């Protein structure tokens, strides 16, 4: 079973409990002084769920006395194109939503505004000033307030981001209009900072009146969601974990996976990849070990490649001279060769795959016992099974465990 990465559109699909936040956002915007204009920013990193919250927000706003327009600036590349397209879309919106004279009046004024908004010359400044006064008065007479939603601003190039905020400066002061802008503030501030000596954060402060940060879901909620989605995958391929394996997987999620699967998009990307490989490898490897290895394959490819090329290290028996707690031990020497940007996340995962906690435990009385239990559990550190984790199948000359179990 694969999980869609599409944003949710209905409250019943909200698994992270964000509908309450979306309702509060809608209430706050609705309660704002009706005659004023407002620019609200919704800050959140890529993959954090901004679009899902926007969709929930639209559901809440539909119950209010507000009209909603959406604009996608990333469809238009140049400053001139973006400005003209926006004003054209806004004019069309008023024509279709406000079916009386007020809509037609504003649409006509916006079309005129769009026709003369090209590079300003002395002869046009007075005309634009007068036209803006007429526009402001027409907006004040609106029977309903308007919310303009702009999502995915952080998908734009730096030049396009700068062009868009020039557009906002040009149009943000229309009465009874609220802009809701969703973007990663670090990405946008950096793009704005590349324009001369401008400080991007200070630039945003001059345009945005209300900054709202997308709340981070509680850790236990994300863990429960991970478990729910993973259970769906395992059930769809008829894979059953023992209670011990479930307990181990929960501990590994808290210790390692949660530090890498930092948002819902990364989680679904990982789970979809895991689902594909579980369908191939079920019954042939230890699924918990493979779940760990899959994190490396998806998010730490250089380290994964290094592990694949040096896999004999993970299935070889330590010698009597090896001090497994020493930095000179083969395991730690190998970890020291990994890319620095990946090593921090990778080290703990590799220690689990190597079974370093068991190898260094005072409770280990006989290494042969560990070898035997690893083989029975089809662990990554078993020399009889480690190749299966990489070739995604059964090596030539070996027997399929699934086939043998079917007899």
N, C-alpha and C positions, 0 to 999 in steps of 0.2 A: 504494500500500500504506500503510495507516494502522497506527500502533503503539498498542497498548493502554496506558493509564495505570494499569491495575490492578497491585497489588503482586504480585510473583512468589510462587509457592507451592512450587516444587521447586528443588532444587540445580542441576539441569541448565539452569535458566533464569537462573542468576546470572551476569550478564555483567560485574559489577564486582568479582568476587572476594571477596564478603563472607561466603561460607559458612564460611571459616576463623574469622572473627570470631564468627559465630553459634555455632560449635562450642566456641570458647574460653569464650564466655559461659555456655553450657550446662554445660561442665565446671566452671567456677568456682562456679556455683550448686549443682551436684551435690556438690561437695567441701566446701561450707559445713557447719558443725557441725549435725548433724541435729536436735538438740533445740531449737535456737533459732529465733527468727523473724527475718526479714530483709526490708528494703525496698530494692530496686535501681531506680535510674532510668536510662533510656536516653535521653540527650539528643540531639536533632537538629532542625534547622530543618524547616519545612514543605517537603515534596517531596524530602527528602534520602534517603528509603528506609527509614524506621524500621519501617513495617509489613512490608516485604519481609524485613528482618532478623528481625523477630518470627516470621514464618512459617518462616524457615529454622531459627530457634531451636526452634520447636515440633517440627520434624522431628528435630532432635538430641535433644531431651528425651524424645521418644517411645521412644528406645533406653535411657533411664535408668529407675531405680526411682523415678520421679516422676509425679504426676498433675497435669494442667494444666486450669485453668478460665479462661475468658475472660469479662470483664465490660465492657459498653459503657455508661459512665455518661451519655453524651450522649443516650441514649434517654429519660432521665428528668430533669425540669426542677427539681423542688424538693428541698430538703434532706431533708424527710420521705419523699418518694417514692423518692429515690435510696437512702437508708439502708435502707428497708424492702425495696426491690427487690433490693438487694445481698444482704441477709441471707436473703431468700427464695430467691434464685438459689444462694447458697452452700449452703443447706439442701437444695435440690433436687440440687445437684451431689453432695453426700455420699450422698444416697439412691441415686442412679443409679450412682455409681462404686464406692462401698464397699458391697457387697451383703450385708454381714453386720451383726452387732449394732453395731459401732463406727460405721458410717455412720448407722444409724437413731438411735443415741444422740445423736450430734452434731446431726443434723437436728432432732431433737425439742428439744434445748437451744437451738438457733438460732431456732427458731420461737417459743419462749417469750421469748427475748431480744428478738426483733423486736416482740413484742406489748407489751413494757413499756418500749421504748426511746424512746417519745415524750417530750415535754418533761418534764424531771425534777422531781419534787416530793419533799418530805421523806419521804413515806410509801414511795417507790419506791427510794430510794437504797440501802437495806439489801438489798432483794430483788435489785437489779441487781448489787451487789457479790458477793453469795453465788452468783448465777447465773454470773457471770464466773469465779469460782473453779472451779465445776463444768465450765465450758467449757474452761478451761485444762487441767484434768486430763484431760478427754476427748481434747483435741488431743494431749496428750503420749502417749497410748496408741495413737495412730494407727500402723498398720503401714507406711504410706508417707507421704512428705512431699508437700506440695501447693504448686504454683506458680500464683499468680493473676495473669493478664496483663491489664493495662488499657492500651489504646492510644487515641490520638487525644484525649488530655486537653486539648490546646491548641485543640481545636474548640469547647470549652465556653465559655459566657459567663464573665466574671470572677466573677459571683456563684456560678455552678455550680462553677467551679474551687475556690473557697473552701469550698463545701459538700462537695465530694468529699474534700478533704484533712482536713476535720473527720471525715468518715467513716473515713478511713484511720487517723487518730489513735485512733478508737474501736475499730478492729478489727485494727490492725497487730501487736498483741503476742501473737496466738495462736501457741503453739508449733508447730513443724514447718510453718509457712506462710511462703512467700516471695512477696512482691509484686514484679512486674516492671512498672514504669510507664514508658510511652514518651510523651515530649512535648518541645516546644520550651521549654527552661528560661527563655529570655527572656520568652516570652509568659506562662508560668505565674507566674514571679516577679513580673512586672508586675501580674498579676491579684491575687496575694496581697498586694502592696504597697498596693493601693487600699483595703484593709480597715483603716481607722484609721491608726495609726502603725507598722504592721508592716513590717519589711524582708522582702521576698519571698524573697530568697536565704537569709537567716538562718532564715526559717520552714522552708524546704525542708531545710536542714541538720539541723534538729531531728527531721525525719521520715525522711529518706532516709539510709541508712547507707552505701550504695555508689553513687557517681555514675560512670556510664559514658558517654562521648561516642562517638557514631557516627563511625567513622573516615572521613576524607575520601578518596575514591578518588584514586589517583595520576593526574596530569594526562594522561600518555600513554595510560592505560587508558581514560579518558573520551574522549579524542580518537579512539582506535581504535573505540570503541563508536559515536561520532558518525559516523565514516566508514562503518562497517558498516551502520548504519540508513539513512544517506543513500544508500549504494550500492543497498540494497534498493528504495528509492523510485525511483531513477533507472532501475534495471533493469526494474521493473514497468511503467514508462511508456516503455520503450525509448529512453531519453535517454542519449546517450554523450558524455562529456567528453573533450577532448583531454588529453594528458599535461600540457600547459602550463596548462590550466584546472584540472586536479586539483592541480597544484603550487600554483597561485594560491589555490585554495580552502583548501588546508591551511595556507598562510601566513595567510590571512584568519581562519581559525578560531583560530589561536594568538594573533593580534594583537587580534581584536575579538570574535568570537562566543563564545569561552570565558569572557569577562568578563561576558556577559549570560546565557548558558545555564549557570547556576551549579548546577543540580541536574538529576536525570534527569527530573523532572516538567516543568520548563521546556523541556528539550531535546525531549521527546516532543511537547509542545504545539506547539513551533515546527515540528518535522519534519512533524507531521500537517497543519498549515496549509500548509507548503511543498508537501507532496505534492498537496494539493487544487489548488493554483494551478499547479504544474508540469503537471498533467494538462490544464490549459486552455491554458497558454502555451508548451508545448514546441514548439520550432522557430520561435517568433516573437520571442523575446528571448534575451539572454545569461543562461543559467541561473545562473552564478556571481554576476552583478550582481543578479539577482532574489533570490538567496538572501540577499544583504546587505540589500536593501530590505525583505524579508519580516521580518527581525529588527525593523526599525523599526515596521512595521505591527502586529506582534503585541505588542511590549513598550514601544514609545515612540510611542503613537498621536498625541500632540500634535505631535511632530516630523514624523511621517509626513505628517500633514495639512498642515503648513507646507511641506514639500518638494513635495507634490502641488500646492499653490496657487502655488508659486514655481518650478515645474520648468523654466521657460525659462532660469533662471540656470544650470542644470546642462548645458544643451545650447547655450548661446550662446558665440560666439567671444570670448575676451578681447581687449580693445583694446590697441593698442601702448602706451597710457599705464598699463595695469594692472600693478601690482607684486603678483604673486600671493602673495608672501611677506609682504606688509604687512597689518596688522590692518585697514587701510582698504579692502582689496580686497573686491569684492562678496561673495565666498564667506564671508569672515570676518565681514563685517557681518551676513550672514544667520544664521550660526551664533550670533552674539551675541544674536539675538532668540529663540532656542529656550528652552523651559523649562529652568531651571537644574538641576532634578533629572534631566533627560535629556541635557543638553548634553555631559557628560563621555563618555558611551558613544556618543553620536551623531556627534560631531565626526570621529573617525577613519573611521567608516563612510561618512560623506558625502564625505570627502576621497577615498576610494577610488572612490566612484561618480562623482565629479567628475573623476577621474583627475588629481588635484592632483600626485601624485608624478611622473607623466609630464610634466605641464605645466611643472613647475619643474625638470625634469632638464636637466643640461647636455648630455645626449645628444640632446635634441629639436632637430633641425636645421630641420624644416619643419612648421608647425602643420597644414598641409593633409594631410600624411602621417598625422597622428594622427586627423584627421577621417575620412579614408578607411578607416583600419584599424578605427576605432570603428564605422563603418557596416557594414563586412564582418563584424565580430564581434557586431553587434546590441547594442552596449553601451548602458548607461543614458544616457551623455552624448551619444549620437547623436540629433540632432533628428528623424531619420527614424524612430526607434524608441522614444523616451522615453514617448510617449503610451500605447504598448501596455502598459507596466508598470503603468499606473494604470487603464485601461479594461478590462484583462484580455481583450484581443482586438485585432483589427485595425481601425484607424480607418476611417471611411467614406471611400471613394475610394482606399484603399490596397489592395494585393494581399497575400494571405496567403503568407508564405514557405513554409509547409508545403504549401500547394496548388501553388505554383510548383515546389517540389522534387519533387512527386509526378509531374510530367510527364516 
